[in-house]
Amino acid sequence: MSIVVMRLPRKDGPPKSPRAPRRAFGAALFFSFDFFEDAGAMKILYYICMALVEYKKALLKFAPVETFSAGLELFGGEVKSLRNKLGSLDGARVVVRGGEAFIVGMTIPPYQSANTPKDYDPERPRRLLLTKKELNTLLIEESKKGLTIIPLELYTAGRLVKARIAIVRGKGKADRREDLKKRDASRETERVLKNR
C-alpha cells in the first residue's frame, strides 16, 4: 500500500481582482492499492472517508428501507466542530418542506464559544443538498404511514462533509427483543471462538 499526495487543479476563470493570485483548492490525500501486479500497473484510488457523528441507536429503534447520501449546508465553525467529533444526532429527523429537505433536531455545539455569534442556534435546521429526484422520493416516502426519515451519520468524503440519511420503519418491542437476542448470541459465539 502506498500513499499518494496530489495537488488538485486550479479554479477556472479569471482571478477575482487584478492583484489576487490564482489559488489551488489544496492537497488531497489518496490511498492507492496495487492489485494484479503481474498484469500491469492497475491502481484503485480511494478517498479517505471518516465517520464524524453517528446515531448509534438508530438501527436498534428503526429498520432501514432505503439510504441516501446528501451534502450539508453548514457554517465554517460547525464544520470545525464536527471534525472534532462534537455534535449529536439523537432525536434528529429529516423533513421535506417547500421542495427542500432539512435536518431538524441535530445539535452542533459552537467550535469556540468566545468567538461564536450571540444569535447562534446549535439546533437550527440545516439544509440537505439533494437532487430533485431524491427530494421527490423523500417527499413521497415521508407522506406514507409508518415511515420516517432520519440521519444515520455525518462523515467526510474527501474534503466535504456529508450526511447518510435513511427512510426507516419503526420497530416494535418484539423486533427489538429479537435484535438484542441475535446480538447477544453473536457476541457469545465470538467469545467462545476467541477462547479456543
Stockholm file with secondary structure:
# STOCKHOLM 1.0

chainA/1-196         MSIVVMRLPRKDGPPKSPRAPRRAFGAALFFSFDFFEDAGAMKILYYICMALVEYKKALLKFAPVETFSAGLELFGGEVKSLRNKLGSLDGARVVVRGGEAFIVGMTIPPYQSANTPKDYDPERPRRLLLTKKELNTLLIEESKKGLTIIPLELYTAGRLVKARIAIVRGKGKADRREDLKKRDASRETERVLKNR
#=GR chainA/1-196 SS CEEEEEECCBCCSCCSSTTSCCCBCCEEEEEEEEECTTTCCEEEEEECEEEEEECTTHHHHEEEEEEEEEEECCCHHHHHHHHTTCCBCTTCEEEEETTEEEEESCBCCCSSGGGSCTTCCTTCCEEEECCHHHHHHHHHHHHSTTEEEEEEEEEEETTEEEEEEEEEEECCHHHHHHHHHHHHHHHHHHHHHHHC
#=GC SS_cons         CEEEEEECCBCCSCCSSTTSCCCBCCEEEEEEEEECTTTCCEEEEEECEEEEEECTTHHHHEEEEEEEEEEECCCHHHHHHHHTTCCBCTTCEEEEETTEEEEESCBCCCSSGGGSCTTCCTTCCEEEECCHHHHHHHHHHHHSTTEEEEEEEEEEETTEEEEEEEEEEECCHHHHHHHHHHHHHHHHHHHHHHHC
//
